[in-house]
Amino acid sequence: MVREFRDSGLSGRQFCQGQGVSPSMLYRSLRRAASGEIERRDGLVAVELTSRKPGREADSCGLAVVLAGGRTITVSAGFDGVTLRRLVQALERM
């Protein structure tokens, strides 16, 4: 998010409105990046694509994210993006 903001050329308020995040979240991330608290990475994340198994549509999800430590977030197809964004924001504060 920090890199996207810096590359955007937008004000903090404009960027946050476009991304649907609170300004406090952006500014907290900027402070953490400046202090070195956020590990600098090349921006690449490992992704594994899996095929849908026949007959499993009822339990399939639209998206599954496996976090460090084995935690998994799954959302069904057609999920509410606003709710997911609020969940991610809450998890980032932890």
N, C-alpha and C positions, 0 to 999 in steps of 0.2 A: 504494500500500500504506500509506503514511504517513497519508493522509487517511482511508482505511478504518479503520485502527487507531484514530485519534483520534475518529472518529465512532462507533466500536463500543461504547465504555464498558467494554470488557473489559481485564483485565490483559494485559501483554505475553505471558505464558505461555499464557493462554487463547486469545488471538487467534492466536498462532503455531500452536497445536494445531489450531484450527479451519481455518486456511489451509494447513496442511501445510508451513510454512516454519520455519527455525531461528530461535530468538530472536536469535542474533548477526546474522542478515540484517536482521531488523526494527530492531534497535538501531543497526546501521550506517546504515540508511536514515534513521532519525530524526536521527542526528548529521549526515548529509549535508544533510538538509533544513534543520536549524537553522543550519548554516554557510552556506547559500545555494548549496551545490554542486549541488543538484538544482534544475533550472530549474522554476519554478512555472508550471503550465499550467492551463487550464480543465478538464482531464480528458477532452477530446474527442480522438479519434483517427480519422483518415480510414480508411474501410473500403470496399472494393470487392467487391461480390458478383458472382460469375460463374456462368453456368449450365453444367451438365455437358454435354459434347458427346456425342452418340450414338456408341456403339462404343468409347468411351475409358475405360470403367470400370476396366480393368486398370491404367492408369497414373494414374488420378485419385487425389487425396488427400482426406482428410477436412478438412484445414485447411492453409492456407499463409499464412505471415507474412513480409512483405517488410520488412526492417529498413533503417535509414538506411545508405547506402553500397551498397545493392543486395543485401545478404546475405538469403538466404531460408531459412526453416525450414518444412519440410513434414512432415506426419504423416498416416498413412493413417487411414481411418475405423476406429473401434474401437481407437485407439491407447491405450497404457498411460499414464495421466495421471501416475503417480508418476515414471516415467522422464522425461517431458516437464518436469515440475516441477524435477527434478534438473538437467536440461540448462539450463533458464532460470536457475536459481541459479548454475550454473557460469559462464554468460555474463555475469551481472550482476557477478561478481567480477573480470571482465577489465577 
